[in-house]
Amino acid sequence: MELERIKNPLLTAFMEDQIRNQGPSHITDLIIITIKSLIPSEKEYGVKIDYRRYREEIKLWKYYRRGQNPSLMNILGNIDPYIYWDHKDDTGLLRTLPIVLANEDYSVIEDEVIKNILFSTGNVELLIEALLIAKLLYLTLTGAKDVIDKLKQKIINFSQANFLDNYREKFRAPMEKYEGCFSIDFERYKILALNTLNLSCTSRFQKLQDCMGVYLDNLSGDSIIGKSMESCFKRNNIDDIKLDRCYKNLATYIYNLRKGRIDPRNLKIYEYELPDIFQFDEGDIFYHSLLNRSKVIKKEITSNRLTVHLATKLGIYKLVK
């Protein structure tokens, strides 16, 4: 069933993150933030990220994060160009999942994937890998033929000039601070990606190789994104896996977004209410635009750190300041 084919990759990502990190990590956090920021376009067909909300969600994430990486911490303050251009954000590929699963139009997927990767990192290898995995997942879900050939054409036709014309303003660090030559590296990684698609041995694009092994050779995925790809070929419903109900609800929600069943007017935040959560006392109930109705169930100060436990629709949040 189509419902399971859309839900399974997301549920698998949540499950694998919990298995590998002994509970939800920053990977799950960022997937959820991406889902919460998706909104159907009122002007054209497609589901896109509302970046005003995305930025506010990231600011709030700083206080409840269940892990981190240099790229994510970098965008919370003054952006270090070296980290932005060099580091790979390990949430990047997984953030493409809800984008692909919520959209039936590939042109929307490609545009949203590029913008979302560039939000946290300008790493060229990660950008190209995210695009190819996103397209591989999209083609798999739509039952396309000659998939690898289509991926090869995608990378061959991925114009550096067009990319810079369309997305230069999305870079979050000056290109002048890029160590090396961006133009040369861009073309070099295109060649390496093409070699990967031609099954040449390379130490690059490891996650892409994992996903290709799943697609071409029916291998078991090694990475989280590879496991998610593997779940696309399972006809059974994996909804019975041991995950909190909120994760299963999110997977169903993504399917409903894909099918145009969600009114964008019910999702759009027209006026943000973002009170200082740490000012409230135990028992206080308040409204927050990102968390909706929330209640402080515990508040404590330990080792000069203020901790607030909130009960929200999505579950319990532990925020530390």
Phi, psi and omega in degrees: 000147181298323181304313181292323180297330179274321183285322188304314181300322181288315178298321178296319179298315178299315182295314182296322178299317181292322179294315187282336185240018179054040180133169181300136179247191177298339177295310176299317179306313186285329174297316181295318178300319178298315179299314182295337183266355179284139179212134178298138179288137177273349184257332182213170181283121179150159179246122187235165179273131173274106188283343171295312179294319182303317179296318180293323178296319179295320178299319179290323180304329180310327186267342180240008186305143180247043185139176182194172169214165185301323182296315181292317179294330181296321184277359177276346181223215175289121188287124175277116183302323181298313180296317182299314185278332190261319190281146174265129177276116185287358173265349189303308182294324181287334177290341178287337184305303181297331178295313180294315186291334183272353186236143175256350182257116184295327181299324176292317180302311183299314180298315182289324178296314180301311181297321183288321176297314183293344178296327183244340181202148175255014182301119188292319179299315180296320180301311181293320179297319179297318179297316183290320178292321178299317180290322177300315179295316179300312181295324178295314181295329182268002177069031182290158176256165177051046187298312183296321177298322178294324178292321178298317179295325179300312184286326177296321183270004180284093187282126177296319181298314179294320178301312181293322178298320187272334190231002181305321182290348179273348176297141183252010174215148182297138177296335178297339180268000179291127181277115185107203180242111183303314183300316180293316181296322179302312180290325179297316180289332173297317180295316179297323178294319178296321176299320178298316179293335177272008176067026174282146181291126179207151178272357180267165174054048183297320181290323176296317178299321178299313180295323178293323177298322177295314185289314187276321191243007179058033178280160175280134180296144179261318180272171178297317181292327176294319176297321178296319177298318180301323184292342178295337184264001179270125181278340182280158178277123179263021182293347182270004178294157187281087177227148175302149183304329183299325180292320179292324177295322179295321179295319177294322179299318178299318179297318179293326174297315181301323184271005177070029183267000182251125178284120182301334180293338178276349182254329186292134176264112184274331178216119186280130171246108186233070181294157176289108184299328186285353179276345184276154180258167178304135180092343180293140175243132183213168178251136178225131186302330182269335184250350185063212183291126184227152178228134176281113181260344177199142178216131183209155176242120178222132178051046178062023177241135179262123181241132179235131176255123183245138170263121181228176180300325182272000180125197182268128175252137174248110182252134183235133180233000000 
